[in-house]
Amino acid sequence: MNRQTLRSALPDAFRKLDPRHVWRSPVIFVVWVGSVLTTVLAILHPSTFTIAVALWLWATVLFANVAEAVAEGRGKAQAASLRATRTGTTARRLAKDGGEDIVAGADLRIGDTVVVEAGEVIPGDGEVIEGVASVDESAVTGESAPVIRESGGDRSAVTGGTTVLSDRIVVRITTRPGESFIDRMIALVEGAERQRTPNEIALTILLTTLTIVFLVTVMALQPFAGYSGKEQSVVVLVALLVCLIPTTIGALLSAIGIAGMDRLVQHNVLAMSGRAVEAAGDVSTLLLDKTGTITLGNRRASQLLPLPGTTEIELGRAAYIASLADPTPEGRSIVDLAVSQHGPEALGGVPELSTTDAELVEFSAQTRMSGIDLPSGISLRKGAGSAIVAWVGGTGGQVPAGTTELVDGIAADGATPLVVAEQRPGRPAAVLGVVRLKDIVKPGIAERFATLRAMGIRTVMVTGDNRLTAQAIGREAGVDDVLAEATPEEKMRLIRTEQEGGRLVAMTGDGTNDAPALAQADVGVAMNSGTSAAKEAGNMVDLDSDPTKLIDIVGIGKQLLITRGALTTFSVANDVAKYFAIIPAMFVGVFPGLSALNIMRLASPDSAILSAVIFNALIIIALIPLALKGVRYIPSGAEALLRRNILVYGLGGIVTPFVGIKLIDLFVSHLPGLS
Amino acid sequence: MSDAAAGLLTIGVVVALLAITHVPLGNWMARVFTDETDWRVERTVYRAVGVDPRNEQTWRSYAASVLAFSGVSLVVLFLLIVLQKHLPLAQGTDGMGLTTAVNTAISFVTNTNWQSYAGEVGTGPLVQTVGLAVQNFVSAAVGLAVAIVVIRGVSRRSATTLGNFWVDLVRGVTRILLPISLVAAVLLVAGGVIQNLASPETIAGLAGHDQVIRGGLVASQEAIKELGTNGGGYFNANSAHPFENPNPVTNLVEILLMLVVPFALPRTFGVMVGDRRQGWTLLGFAATLWAAGVALVTWAEVHAAVAATGSMEGKEVRFGVWGSALFGATSTGTSTGAVNSMHESYSPLGGGVLLVNMALGEISPGGVGSGLYGIVVIAVLTVFLAGLMVGRTPEYLGKRIGRPEITMAALYAVVTPTLALAGAAAAVAYPTARESMLASGPHGLTEVLYAYTSAANNNGSAFAGLSADTPWFNLTLGAGMLLGRFLPMLLVLALAGRLAAQSRRPVTAGTMPTHTPLFLGLLVGVAIIVAGLTYFPAIALGPIAEALS
């Protein structure tokens, strides 16, 4: 929070003094009523004390508004830059007869098709139905590297407001104007559609009840005071009431909620509702896609295993040459491995294996192998075990004993076997050996899962791999469970089972076939790169399309709840010191013995009460940064978290006001006209 | 034996006996309320009343039964009191005024047993045994039934029904209260408590005045008076009367009777929810508060011996300071309200602690049943505050504490302080009511505050000093008792209904544990802060101002 944000928040804070707004927070509304009351009294019977109390009560309401305005202000700045992308786009709409007419982006309807060419802004959310283009989505994601959007498949969704950098695409519009992704983002970050979340409502009920209790307490006090011969002025009673009701958390509650959403936005995640953010804190099962989340996207060759009769160098050479023209990461990793084991000279020195004018055999889903046909007539192939066996068999060759065992053994370890075979002219093909391709588990991921386990979150790895492979990788990564050979239906069933057991489930997804599961999950994070169906189904969108972020999202959800709980505890704990300041001040006149309760040794009854009121107002301002940033969250088990937070916010909440009120009293007691 | 030694011995024996009894009794109660079979005598009752014992009720239906039963009890008891002059065994009692009768009927039906009439003068043996003693049993059984419903609410999953009120009521009487009070009555008779139907005898006192000595079925009444945490004495002097509580041994038995069921219910809770550790925590919570109360009152009284009488004013020599303080702290902490000494005469601090014991909401360990559900509400509030601090939607034993649940719990916590403070404030503001106060200054305020706190929390303990048999006090205290009993009951029944309807979430490392010493400490903290923050200003002007002057 800097001076700039504060300055822009102040006008809003004043505007929010409107009782119709203040009413939304019952606690602050009570302060507002108290401010009006003391102001009237200050005008009727002006005194330093009354005027000072009235001013500080208004300050309390104002500070509460500042907290909210600052939280909203951050979103507004983002919304403004988003809005800039939206204004004045025109669209080249395709007419039925094939012609084009130029219309405003705002006039597009669902089902319209538009043409967008390099340099033009996509006029609305839609799907590419023709062509392929690179698109700059930095307006939405903040990421400047262009992405590819093409018709068909999972990369067909485009967002209005993003810019086509190359080529030409035809887009079918899928949203009404005003309901596009950018519009929703604007509404979300501005907080215009902010509805109170279930937990926020429950907390508000508790705070309101506390307010009622203290209202009763203070109202009952006046007859007791009258009986004791020391009737209290309304100003003092209002001051006591305001100090007792949980103003601190009441003032910061909505700011905490807004800031929680905002923290997600800063992580480039858009939550469609605050409810989703809260649910993230409650998640107890995470479904994580293997590829990209747990393992690096690409498998790497880790070992070359020659079969009997083949030397290591022979296999290395064959695998190296078969992969030279293979552009896939797997292929390159085989080249790298062979080079690192044997050196480039040893690999290249055989004339009959010269690759000049060689013919490449590309991988296809039908053959499931790739390779090279050399001018010397030698053919080299690498591919899935069964494909190579079929190929060798087709040339009349024999697959040596031990091949199947080797292949199965590698699969059982969680790696992928790639069989290398060679056919020399006029002879049947022969299997040379097997390359072990290994999934590379992301560094540090096992530690993160261990942390999640300590937080009570179960991780389930979801993969299309077979069970053996999946379990091996799962073990290495340290996940709690594995869903192998996963189909969308399997995923859905898993989510349902977990939910029936009372667990909340979070998952990520990007494909259209993920949509039902995303909708079923309690927290469904759609990748921005995914289809619009996925984005519609989920309740969060990750603009960076980084599935690992699910773990951060859970942390943000927890932090939001912890911040609320911690500040509530702090707020209630504060009351102890306020009693010790105000009660003796009120009655020390009739019961001098009560001065024993004035353990802070405050200067005078008036200064004691005023100091408590001032502390009560200033603590709100002091805690705004904490409310916006969230309390420090260290992922750990519940017991450890509780102990730490009780210590900091419970005990801290008892001690802080004793110190604060005393310090304020040192200044306030010098005010002229204070008795 | 010195007073302190006798006192320590009494405490030691009470604690030892509770340690022995709470597990088997708790297990027994869990069995009673989960048993599928009925006893023959119970079947007879069900047939007579016309209920199907296997027919379970929703929380609404259960609550309706509670209210209907209590309403009928109220009317019957009221009529019995008003008409007793015309009924047999009146023994020349004067009966009561109408407002006194209203107050008394409410008082016994709500398990409060505030007595604005003088025990032996206001009621003859018929009303005592057919009216008051019956209510002593059934009002306690109603509290027990509601507590069991709350336990079922926590333990059942996705359930709409919570048991059958009539079954719970009858079983509470036949299988728990009657057998124990039978044994207790025999013990008390053996200890010297009277049990007869003799006519009043008039004897000439030493001072020359005639004195009427009344007999009655005292021991049987005394047993359920303490066991059911009722507290309404057969005699006006309550357990200070030698016929009710003749010696330190009967004193010990009576203290034990007050504590035995409330301290066994946490075990029942643990068994029924399938996690005994949870029961231990609630037991630890209740025991901590009880021990603190006993220690503070005893300390205050032992150190208050500044007057010529020491701190013996208002106390019986046969119990001494220790035996009186232990009885007082137990009685105010269990919502019994029986007295074996006059609390008015306690030191400001000692009397103040007795007041706070009630102000806590009767949870140290509280009355039969009502104590347990009060503690569960504190646990729900604690879970809500602390649960957020571990970053999850708060849950207690796998049940989410969401909007409806926290609403019920928070309102529960508001009801009794509101009734007590509003009542006391109205009384001191009302000149006619102020005339009833014996003392002036802070002590007078304590008298009034004590009366309303006692009524609203259904304790029934009287500070003495306040002449409460006036229409104003009879009716306002009556209202306090009635609302202080049934509003919280309805709220916890609704809470139980909400909890039962939920499925149970599995426990993970991210779940806040509710069986640890840390949670126990939090429970104590929340209980004290919630009560402390509401009552502190009033207490500052009463006991604290008096203590510091």
Boltz contact constraints between the chains, C-beta under 6 A:
constraints:
  - contact:
      token1: [A, 198]
      token2: [B, 402]
      max_distance: 6.0
  - contact:
      token1: [A, 199]
      token2: [B, 393]
      max_distance: 6.0
  - contact:
      token1: [A, 201]
      token2: [B, 403]
      max_distance: 6.0
  - contact:
      token1: [A, 202]
      token2: [B, 402]
      max_distance: 6.0
  - contact:
      token1: [A, 202]
      token2: [B, 403]
      max_distance: 6.0
  - contact:
      token1: [A, 202]
      token2: [B, 406]
      max_distance: 6.0
  - contact:
      token1: [A, 205]
      token2: [B, 406]
      max_distance: 6.0
  - contact:
      token1: [A, 205]
      token2: [B, 407]
      max_distance: 6.0
  - contact:
      token1: [A, 206]
      token2: [B, 406]
      max_distance: 6.0
  - contact:
      token1: [A, 206]
      token2: [B, 410]
      max_distance: 6.0
  - contact:
      token1: [A, 209]
      token2: [B, 410]
      max_distance: 6.0
  - contact:
      token1: [A, 209]
      token2: [B, 414]
      max_distance: 6.0
  - contact:
      token1: [A, 213]
      token2: [B, 414]
      max_distance: 6.0
  - contact:
      token1: [A, 213]
      token2: [B, 534]
      max_distance: 6.0
  - contact:
      token1: [A, 216]
      token2: [B, 418]
      max_distance: 6.0
  - contact:
      token1: [A, 216]
      token2: [B, 421]
      max_distance: 6.0
  - contact:
      token1: [A, 217]
      token2: [B, 534]
      max_distance: 6.0
  - contact:
      token1: [A, 220]
      token2: [B, 421]
      max_distance: 6.0
  - contact:
      token1: [A, 220]
      token2: [B, 425]
      max_distance: 6.0
  - contact:
      token1: [A, 221]
      token2: [B, 537]
      max_distance: 6.0
  - contact:
      token1: [A, 223]
      token2: [B, 425]
      max_distance: 6.0
  - contact:
      token1: [A, 223]
      token2: [B, 428]
      max_distance: 6.0
  - contact:
      token1: [A, 223]
      token2: [B, 429]
      max_distance: 6.0
  - contact:
      token1: [A, 224]
      token2: [B, 538]
      max_distance: 6.0
  - contact:
      token1: [A, 224]
      token2: [B, 541]
      max_distance: 6.0
  - contact:
      token1: [A, 227]
      token2: [B, 428]
      max_distance: 6.0
  - contact:
      token1: [A, 228]
      token2: [B, 541]
      max_distance: 6.0
  - contact:
      token1: [A, 281]
      token2: [B, 391]
      max_distance: 6.0
  - contact:
      token1: [A, 281]
      token2: [B, 392]
      max_distance: 6.0
  - contact:
      token1: [A, 282]
      token2: [B, 392]
      max_distance: 6.0
  - contact:
      token1: [A, 282]
      token2: [B, 393]
      max_distance: 6.0
  - contact:
      token1: [A, 284]
      token2: [B, 508]
      max_distance: 6.0
  - contact:
      token1: [A, 454]
      token2: [B, 509]
      max_distance: 6.0
  - contact:
      token1: [A, 455]
      token2: [B, 510]
      max_distance: 6.0
  - contact:
      token1: [A, 456]
      token2: [B, 508]
      max_distance: 6.0
  - contact:
      token1: [A, 456]
      token2: [B, 509]
      max_distance: 6.0
  - contact:
      token1: [A, 456]
      token2: [B, 510]
      max_distance: 6.0
  - contact:
      token1: [A, 501]
      token2: [B, 506]
      max_distance: 6.0
  - contact:
      token1: [A, 502]
      token2: [B, 503]
      max_distance: 6.0
  - contact:
      token1: [A, 502]
      token2: [B, 505]
      max_distance: 6.0
  - contact:
      token1: [A, 502]
      token2: [B, 506]
      max_distance: 6.0
  - contact:
      token1: [A, 558]
      token2: [B, 391]
      max_distance: 6.0
  - contact:
      token1: [A, 561]
      token2: [B, 388]
      max_distance: 6.0
  - contact:
      token1: [A, 561]
      token2: [B, 391]
      max_distance: 6.0
  - contact:
      token1: [A, 562]
      token2: [B, 389]
      max_distance: 6.0
  - contact:
      token1: [A, 562]
      token2: [B, 391]
      max_distance: 6.0
  - contact:
      token1: [A, 564]
      token2: [B, 388]
      max_distance: 6.0
  - contact:
      token1: [A, 565]
      token2: [B, 388]
      max_distance: 6.0
  - contact:
      token1: [A, 565]
      token2: [B, 389]
      max_distance: 6.0
  - contact:
      token1: [A, 566]
      token2: [B, 389]
      max_distance: 6.0
  - contact:
      token1: [A, 569]
      token2: [B, 385]
      max_distance: 6.0
  - contact:
      token1: [A, 575]
      token2: [B, 533]
      max_distance: 6.0
  - contact:
      token1: [A, 579]
      token2: [B, 536]
      max_distance: 6.0
  - contact:
      token1: [A, 583]
      token2: [B, 537]
      max_distance: 6.0
  - contact:
      token1: [A, 583]
      token2: [B, 540]
      max_distance: 6.0
  - contact:
      token1: [A, 591]
      token2: [B, 545]
      max_distance: 6.0
  - contact:
      token1: [A, 593]
      token2: [B, 548]
      max_distance: 6.0
  - contact:
      token1: [A, 593]
      token2: [B, 549]
      max_distance: 6.0
  - contact:
      token1: [A, 594]
      token2: [B, 548]
      max_distance: 6.0
  - contact:
      token1: [A, 596]
      token2: [B, 548]
      max_distance: 6.0
  - contact:
      token1: [A, 637]
      token2: [B, 509]
      max_distance: 6.0
  - contact:
      token1: [A, 638]
      token2: [B, 390]
      max_distance: 6.0
  - contact:
      token1: [A, 638]
      token2: [B, 510]
      max_distance: 6.0
  - contact:
      token1: [A, 638]
      token2: [B, 511]
      max_distance: 6.0
  - contact:
      token1: [A, 638]
      token2: [B, 512]
      max_distance: 6.0
  - contact:
      token1: [A, 639]
      token2: [B, 513]
      max_distance: 6.0
  - contact:
      token1: [A, 641]
      token2: [B, 390]
      max_distance: 6.0
  - contact:
      token1: [A, 642]
      token2: [B, 386]
      max_distance: 6.0
  - contact:
      token1: [A, 642]
      token2: [B, 389]
      max_distance: 6.0
  - contact:
      token1: [A, 642]
      token2: [B, 390]
      max_distance: 6.0
  - contact:
      token1: [A, 645]
      token2: [B, 389]
      max_distance: 6.0
